[in-house]
């Protein structure tokens, strides 16, 4: 077993175990865990079976098969980044809407308070 295979197997197995631990501790939601678990299983499969790795790499034009593992990792990080951008955009829009609603409610409260204060003041 060569060094690249050992490191890839150790890292992907470690990530798999860590994600399962995060889900069990309720620090990571299941919908996010699926992406992490599937990617780590895919890398474990490519690492364990050198033949699958070679066939997959050569079929897409990669001549050094371990480079496919790094390509999968980079593509995974790109997918995670896009997913976080979508979530951040949605949360930013929601935050903007909530800020507007709070401002409107605050204005209504100030108006109601001003009306009550004017109604309670004695006329001169």
Backbone as CSV, one residue per row, in Angstrom:
resi,resn,N_x,N_y,N_z,CA_x,CA_y,CA_z,C_x,C_y,C_z
1,UNK,0.843,-1.171,0.000,0.000,0.000,0.000,0.892,1.239,0.000
2,UNK,0.684,2.138,-0.949,1.531,3.320,-1.041,1.036,4.442,-0.115
3,UNK,1.881,5.438,0.039,1.628,6.520,0.977,0.344,7.292,0.643
4,UNK,0.102,7.569,-0.630,-1.091,8.313,-1.044,-2.352,7.557,-0.668
5,UNK,-2.319,6.252,-0.861,-3.483,5.426,-0.546,-3.752,5.414,0.960
6,UNK,-2.714,5.307,1.739,-2.860,5.283,3.199,-3.420,6.607,3.709
7,UNK,-2.870,7.725,3.228,-3.319,9.043,3.672,-4.763,9.280,3.233
8,UNK,-5.088,8.938,1.989,-6.456,9.137,1.493,-7.453,8.302,2.278
9,UNK,-7.102,7.066,2.555,-7.982,6.185,3.305,-8.167,6.674,4.738
10,UNK,-7.077,7.095,5.359,-7.156,7.584,6.739,-7.992,8.862,6.828
11,UNK,-7.780,9.788,5.907,-8.532,11.044,5.935,-10.017,10.824,5.659
12,UNK,-10.334,10.044,4.649,-11.748,9.842,4.315,-12.473,9.042,5.399
13,UNK,-11.806,8.067,5.992,-12.408,7.311,7.091,-12.588,8.205,8.317
14,UNK,-11.600,9.051,8.570,-11.697,9.995,9.682,-12.829,10.985,9.493
15,UNK,-12.987,11.493,8.277,-14.081,12.422,7.992,-15.422,11.721,8.166
16,UNK,-15.532,10.496,7.675,-16.768,9.736,7.804,-17.150,9.567,9.280
17,UNK,-16.184,9.143,10.093,-16.439,8.935,11.519,-16.770,10.256,12.223
18,UNK,-16.071,11.325,11.853,-16.309,12.626,12.463,-17.709,13.146,12.137
19,UNK,-18.151,12.960,10.909,-19.489,13.414,10.512,-20.557,12.636,11.278
20,UNK,-20.361,11.337,11.423,-21.322,10.534,12.191,-21.367,11.014,13.645
21,UNK,-20.222,11.324,14.200,-20.179,11.830,15.568,-20.905,13.176,15.671
22,UNK,-20.686,14.070,14.693,-21.359,15.372,14.704,-22.873,15.221,14.621
23,UNK,-23.346,14.278,13.821,-24.787,14.054,13.704,-25.340,13.504,15.020
24,UNK,-24.631,12.574,15.621,-25.092,11.995,16.886,-25.125,13.029,18.008
25,UNK,-24.202,13.983,17.964,-24.162,15.045,18.979,-25.092,16.203,18.636
26,UNK,-25.805,16.077,17.531,-26.739,17.093,17.040,-26.055,18.429,16.755
27,UNK,-24.837,18.366,16.268,-24.115,19.560,15.857,-24.165,19.759,14.351
28,UNK,-24.613,18.738,13.637,-24.721,18.800,12.178,-26.042,18.175,11.777
29,UNK,-26.790,18.874,10.943,-28.083,18.362,10.503,-27.879,17.269,9.469
30,UNK,-28.860,16.386,9.396,-28.756,15.219,8.526,-28.652,15.593,7.058
31,UNK,-29.348,16.656,6.638,-29.320,17.009,5.222,-27.920,17.450,4.780
32,UNK,-27.144,18.036,5.680,-25.770,18.400,5.350,-24.839,17.192,5.477
33,UNK,-25.163,16.312,6.390,-24.325,15.138,6.623,-24.323,14.199,5.427
34,UNK,-25.427,14.128,4.695,-25.497,13.230,3.541,-24.427,13.545,2.506
35,UNK,-24.195,14.813,2.239,-23.172,15.205,1.273,-21.784,14.789,1.758
36,UNK,-21.512,15.035,3.025,-20.210,14.666,3.589,-20.012,13.147,3.587
37,UNK,-21.034,12.422,4.001,-20.909,10.965,4.074,-20.765,10.343,2.690
38,UNK,-21.532,10.811,1.730,-21.440,10.233,0.390,-20.088,10.525,-0.247
39,UNK,-19.562,11.713,-0.039,-18.251,12.034,-0.594,-17.154,11.202,0.056
40,UNK,-17.207,11.061,1.367,-16.170,10.260,2.028,-16.276,8.792,1.632
41,UNK,-17.489,8.263,1.466,-17.627,6.883,0.989,-17.098,6.714,-0.430
42,UNK,-17.345,7.705,-1.291,-16.842,7.662,-2.653,-15.315,7.655,-2.667
43,UNK,-14.704,8.472,-1.824,-13.239,8.509,-1.762,-12.703,7.213,-1.175
44,UNK,-13.378,6.647,-0.180,-12.956,5.348,0.366,-13.015,4.283,-0.719
45,UNK,-14.081,4.261,-1.502,-14.214,3.284,-2.589,-13.101,3.440,-3.607
46,UNK,-12.823,4.677,-4.008,-11.752,4.905,-4.984,-10.383,4.561,-4.412
47,UNK,-10.193,4.769,-3.123,-8.906,4.480,-2.499,-8.685,2.985,-2.346
48,UNK,-9.707,2.267,-1.906,-9.563,0.826,-1.659,-9.395,0.058,-2.961
49,UNK,-10.168,0.391,-3.955,-10.096,-0.321,-5.228,-9.266,0.478,-6.219
50,UNK,-8.019,0.125,-6.329,-7.106,0.824,-7.231,-7.573,0.700,-8.686
51,UNK,-8.191,-0.415,-9.020,-8.660,-0.641,-10.392,-9.794,0.328,-10.748
52,UNK,-10.745,0.513,-9.828,-11.834,1.464,-10.075,-11.278,2.867,-10.214
53,UNK,-10.317,3.210,-9.379,-9.682,4.520,-9.441,-8.997,4.727,-10.787
54,UNK,-8.253,3.725,-11.254,-7.552,3.848,-12.529,-8.517,3.963,-13.702
55,UNK,-9.557,3.128,-13.702,-10.534,3.165,-14.794,-11.273,4.506,-14.802
56,UNK,-11.684,4.961,-13.629,-12.408,6.233,-13.542,-11.521,7.398,-13.978
57,UNK,-10.272,7.390,-13.543,-9.352,8.479,-13.896,-9.066,8.488,-15.395
58,UNK,-8.768,7.336,-15.951,-8.464,7.276,-17.379,-9.677,7.599,-18.240
59,UNK,-10.865,7.253,-17.771,-12.068,7.522,-18.564,-12.365,9.019,-18.684
60,UNK,-11.890,9.814,-17.734,-12.101,11.256,-17.846,-10.814,11.993,-18.222
61,UNK,-9.771,11.256,-18.555,-8.556,11.868,-19.071,-7.516,12.253,-18.048
62,UNK,-7.583,11.681,-16.864,-6.578,11.944,-15.831,-5.575,10.797,-15.868
63,UNK,-4.300,11.104,-16.085,-3.302,10.055,-16.275,-2.627,9.616,-14.977
64,UNK,-2.737,10.398,-13.924,-2.222,10.011,-12.613,-3.427,9.786,-11.707
65,UNK,-3.841,8.513,-11.516,-5.098,8.200,-10.828,-5.310,8.855,-9.457
66,UNK,-4.292,8.967,-8.590,-4.559,9.634,-7.303,-5.005,11.091,-7.450
67,UNK,-4.738,11.704,-8.578,-5.208,13.074,-8.807,-6.730,13.137,-8.841
68,UNK,-7.372,12.032,-9.203,-8.824,11.990,-9.214,-9.382,12.204,-7.806
69,UNK,-8.684,11.662,-6.807,-9.126,11.860,-5.430,-9.123,13.338,-5.063
70,UNK,-8.092,14.047,-5.482,-8.017,15.471,-5.188,-9.049,16.260,-5.993
71,UNK,-9.316,15.827,-7.220,-10.356,16.460,-8.013,-11.719,16.298,-7.349
72,UNK,-11.993,15.096,-6.853,-13.259,14.857,-6.146,-13.336,15.754,-4.914
73,UNK,-12.241,15.895,-4.206,-12.217,16.767,-3.029,-12.484,18.218,-3.375
74,UNK,-11.866,18.698,-4.440,-12.075,20.091,-4.857,-13.514,20.299,-5.317
75,UNK,-14.055,19.361,-6.079,-15.447,19.475,-6.515,-16.406,19.445,-5.330
76,UNK,-16.083,18.625,-4.347,-16.897,18.576,-3.132,-16.898,19.925,-2.422
77,UNK,-15.712,20.516,-2.276,-15.627,21.820,-1.613,-16.377,22.888,-2.399
78,UNK,-16.355,22.778,-3.714,-17.114,23.709,-4.540,-18.612,23.550,-4.297
79,UNK,-19.079,22.311,-4.206,-20.497,22.067,-3.932,-20.895,22.597,-2.560
80,UNK,-20.050,22.393,-1.574,-20.335,22.897,-0.229,-20.384,24.423,-0.236
81,UNK,-19.449,25.037,-0.944,-19.409,26.492,-1.027,-20.665,27.048,-1.701
82,UNK,-21.103,26.429,-2.774,-22.325,26.865,-3.446,-23.528,26.687,-2.521
83,UNK,-23.593,25.560,-1.830,-24.693,25.323,-0.894,-24.738,26.356,0.208
84,UNK,-23.569,26.707,0.742,-23.531,27.732,1.786,-23.906,29.102,1.221
85,UNK,-23.533,29.384,-0.008,-23.906,30.662,-0.622,-25.417,30.769,-0.787
86,UNK,-26.049,29.686,-1.196,-27.507,29.681,-1.334,-28.164,29.898,0.025
87,UNK,-27.700,29.177,1.031,-28.259,29.324,2.378,-28.032,30.734,2.913
88,UNK,-26.841,31.272,2.699,-26.533,32.624,3.159,-27.400,33.656,2.458
89,UNK,-27.636,33.483,1.170,-28.499,34.411,0.437,-29.923,34.375,0.981
90,UNK,-30.426,33.170,1.223,-31.787,33.026,1.758,-31.888,33.646,3.154
91,UNK,-30.906,33.402,3.990,-30.923,33.964,5.345,-30.756,35.478,5.331
92,UNK,-29.978,35.997,4.416,-29.800,37.439,4.299,-31.110,38.115,3.907
93,UNK,-31.826,37.527,2.954,-33.123,38.063,2.548,-34.119,37.991,3.708
94,UNK,-34.123,36.886,4.418,-35.011,36.729,5.565,-34.681,37.752,6.649
95,UNK,-33.406,37.965,6.898,-32.966,38.946,7.896,-33.402,40.353,7.492
96,UNK,-33.290,40.674,6.216,-33.718,41.980,5.709,-35.221,42.176,5.921
97,UNK,-36.000,41.152,5.596,-37.456,41.231,5.792,-37.820,41.381,7.257
98,UNK,-37.148,40.634,8.115,-37.424,40.741,9.554,-37.070,42.120,10.087
99,UNK,-35.977,42.702,9.619,-35.591,44.047,10.063,-36.640,45.069,9.645
100,UNK,-37.179,44.919,8.443,-38.234,45.832,8.004,-39.491,45.672,8.857
101,UNK,-39.870,44.443,9.159,-41.049,44.209,9.989,-40.863,44.772,11.389
102,UNK,-39.692,44.616,11.960,-39.417,45.162,13.290,-39.491,46.684,13.256
103,UNK,-38.958,47.297,12.188,-39.019,48.755,12.079,-40.466,49.233,11.983
104,UNK,-41.285,48.533,11.216,-42.704,48.906,11.117,-43.425,48.749,12.453
105,UNK,-43.173,47.651,13.142,-43.796,47.441,14.449,-43.331,48.480,15.464
106,UNK,-42.073,48.831,15.413,-41.555,49.854,16.326,-42.232,51.199,16.053
107,UNK,-42.406,51.525,14.779,-43.086,52.776,14.415,-44.534,52.765,14.895
108,UNK,-45.234,51.644,14.717,-46.616,51.535,15.207,-46.683,51.706,16.719
109,UNK,-45.750,51.104,17.429,-45.705,51.212,18.883,-45.456,52.655,19.316
110,UNK,-44.533,53.329,18.629,-44.258,54.730,18.958,-45.482,55.598,18.693
111,UNK,-46.182,55.325,17.581,-47.399,56.088,17.276,-48.470,55.869,18.342
112,UNK,-48.660,54.618,18.751,-49.652,54.306,19.786,-49.276,54.958,21.111
113,UNK,-48.016,54.934,21.454,-47.556,55.554,22.691,-47.782,57.063,22.640
114,UNK,-47.498,57.676,21.501,-47.697,59.122,21.353,-49.170,59.476,21.462
115,UNK,-50.060,58.658,20.892,-51.504,58.914,20.994,-51.976,58.841,22.442
116,UNK,-51.492,57.846,23.171,-51.898,57.692,24.575,-51.413,58.856,25.421
117,UNK,-50.191,59.315,25.161,-49.645,60.430,25.930,-50.413,61.711,25.651
118,UNK,-50.836,61.897,24.402,-51.617,63.102,24.068,-53.014,63.037,24.683
119,UNK,-53.581,61.857,24.749,-54.920,61.695,25.319,-54.927,61.856,26.828
120,UNK,-53.834,61.590,27.505,-53.782,61.672,28.969,-53.387,63.060,29.450
121,UNK,-52.842,63.913,28.598,-52.412,65.248,29.028,-53.645,66.138,29.224
122,UNK,-53.653,66.906,30.311,-54.773,67.851,30.519,-54.670,69.000,29.523
123,UNK,-55.822,69.449,29.077,-55.856,70.577,28.135,-55.559,71.873,28.871
124,UNK,-54.764,72.814,28.340,-54.433,74.078,29.034,-55.533,75.078,28.998
